[in-house]
Amino acid sequence: MRATRLLAVVLLLLVSAWAGWAADGAPEVLERARAAEARFAVAEALELYREADRLQPDNPVILQKIAQQLSDLSLDAASDAERKVQAEQALAYARRAVELAPDNAVNVLSLAICYGKMGVYGDTRAKIDYSRQVKIEAERALVLDPNYDWAHHVLGRWHYEVADLGATKRFFVRLIYGGLPAASFAEAIRRLECAVELAPKRVPHHLELGFAYLAAGREADARASFARGLALPSTELYDDSSKERAREALARL
């Protein structure tokens, strides 16, 4: 009998919480935000997610979405200074999302991506520190969700970009700044092949795998991977820009 009463109280509290959440308008705002995001209206989606954050503060899902829109919007900023400010804001929101939901792989990978964006700015030491953080957080996201295709993608791209630095640059990085974690083209290819296997219809997975093959000297495999990615329809924000990079790489071969 006591257990039945306890269950009834818990259910009542959950229903009350949901009723309050719905009454403040957050679900409707989130629906509009997702619709704007789906049509790549990044600035509009950002404002709507910020409105949802005002209605429902400390919601890690909303915080991660704000971080994502800020990160995406930074690509279209008018100056490096503006891009840096937006990247810093994105990183702050991503950190808050992870603090509130540390076991959510999407939040953790969002943090890795924001570290990667910040790596564009600052001196060499800052770039190296951010690069280390990208690897740490991408690996943590994979521990939380081994089948998360974007985590394999980010980690694969990290491996081929670091492995492609060249022996001289790696020597000086190690000598002056303590070095970067070990990276290899083989691991880059393995991770990106996993991403393709998990989500074969995602354009960037095929194209980044092509770049990894190219960095490893496997030109025929690179051409084939680029062709597969270019043949797919563009369905996500970065698909067209990824295709343009691949076409430029093919033109140089």
N, C-alpha and C positions, 0 to 999 in steps of 0.2 A: 504493500500500500504506500509506504514512504517513497519507494522508488518510482511509483506511478505519479505521485504528487510532484516529485522532483523533476521528472521528465516533462510534466505539464508546465511547470514554472520555466524550465529552459526553453521550451517551445514558445511560450508566451513572450519571453524576452527577445527571442530571435525574430518573431513576428513584429514586435514593437519596434525593434531596431530597423528592420526592413521598411516598415511603414514610415518611420521618420526619415530614412534615407531617400525613399521615393518622394516624400512630400517636399523635400528641399529642391527638387528639380534636377538633381545630379544625373539620374539615368537618361533623361531627355537630352541634357547637354552632352553627355558622353556619346549618345547615339549620333548627334549632329557632328561631334568631333571626329568620330570614326568615319562618317560619310565624307567629311572634308579630306581626311587623310587618304581615303580610298581614291579620291580623284586628284591627289597630289597637290591639294591646296594647303601647303604647309603652314603658311602664316595664319590662315583662318583656323586650321586645326589647332595650332599653338594657342591662340586666344581662347578657343573653346575649352581646351584642356585646362588652361589657367583658370577659366571660370569654374570648371568642375572642381579644381583644387580649392578655390575659395569656398565652394559649397561643401566640399568634403575634404578638409585638410588631412594630411598624413595618410593618404591612401597611396600605397606603393605602386599600384597599377597606373594611377594618374600621374604620379611623379615620374615614372619611367617614360610615359608617353610624352611628357613635357621635355624631358631630356632628349628624347629621340627627335622631336620637332626642332628643338634648338640646334641640335647637331646637324640636322639636314638643312636648316635655314642658313647656317653659317657658310655654306657653299656659295650662296647668292649674295653675301654681304658686299658692300661697296668698297671696303678697305680691309687690310690685314688687321688693323686695330679693332674694327667691328667684329671681324671673324673670331678674333681671339676672345673678345668679351662674351660672345655667344657660346663659344666652346667652353669657356670657364663656367658659364651659367649651366650649360648642359651637364658638365661634370659634377657640379654641386647637386643638381637634382638627381642624377644617377646615384651618387653616394647616399643621399637620403633614402632613395628607394631600396637600396641594398641594406641600409641600416634597419629599415622597417621589415623587410622580407629577405633576409640573407640566404635563404634556401631556394630562392626563385631563380632558375637558370637564366631567364630572360633579363631580369634585373642585373645579374652578375655580368652577363655578356654586354649589356648596354654600358656598364661601367668600363669594360675593356675597350669598347669602341670609343668612348669619350676620352679615355687615356690616349688612344691612338690619334684622335683629332688634336689633342693638346700637344702631341709630339711634334706637330708642325711648327710650333712656336718655341721660343726660348733658346738657350745656348745648347751646346753639345751635351753637357752633363744632364740637362733637363730632358733632352730627347732620349738619351739612354735610359734614364730613370723611368720615363713614361713607357718606353718600349718593354722594359722588364715587367711593368705592371700589366701591359696588354697580355703578355704570355701567362702571367699568374692568373689573371681573372678569366681568360678564355679556358685555361685548363680547369679552373674551379667550376666554370659553367658545365664543362663536360663531365665532371664528377657528379654534379647534380642531375644532369640529363645526358647520358652517353649517346643518345640519338638526336641530339640537337644539331641540325645540319649547319646552322649559321655559326655555331661555336667551332665546328670542324673547319668551316670556311675561314674564319678569322685566324685561327691557329695555323692553318695551312699557309695563309698569306703571310703571317708573321715569319714563318720558317723560311720561305723562299726570299723574302725581302732582306732578312738578316743574313742568310747564307750567301746572298748575292752582293754583300758589301765588298768582298774581295779581301785577300790576305793582308794587304798593307793597311787598309782601314781598320780591320779587326785587330791587327797588332797594336796600332796606336790607341784604339779604344781600350784594349786590355792594359796597355802600359800606363795610360793616364787616368782612366776612369774605372778600372777594375773589370772591364770586359762585359760582354753580354752572355746570356745563357747559350748553350750549344744549339745550333740550328743546322738543318740540312735540307737539300732539295728532295731527298728521298722521303723525309717526313712530311715536307710540304705536299708532295704528290699524294702520299698516303692519306693525309687529312682531307685534301680536296677531292680525291676520289671517293672518300666516305661521304662527303657533302653531296656529291653528284648522285651517289647510290641512294641516299636518304631522300633527296628532293630533286629528281631528274628533270623537272620542268622549270627549275629556277635558272634563269639566264646567267647570273654572275658566277654560279658554281662552275659551270662549263668553261667560262671565259678565264676565270682565275686559274683553273687547272691548266688551261692553255699557256698562261704566263709562267706557271711553275714548270711545265714541260720545256718551255722555251729557255728558261733560266738553266735548266739541267742539260741543255743541248739536244733535247729530243724534238727536233723540228717537225718531223712527220706527225708525231702525236700532238704537238701543239696545233698544227694546222687542222687536224681532225677535231680537236676539242673546240677550237674557235668556230669551225664550221657548224658544229652541233649547237653551240650557244647562239650564234647569229641566226640560225634557222628557227629558233624558238620565238614566239610572240613576246613582246615587251609587256609585262604586267605589273612591274614594281618600279619605284621611283628612280632607282639607279640603273635600270636596264639599258636605257638608250645611251647613257654616258659610258657604261661598260662596253657596249657594242662599238662605240666610236674608238675607244682605246684598242680594242681587238683589231678593228679594221686598220688602224694606223700601224699596229705591230705587223699585220700581214703584209701591208704595203712595203714595209722595210725588209721583209724576208727576200 
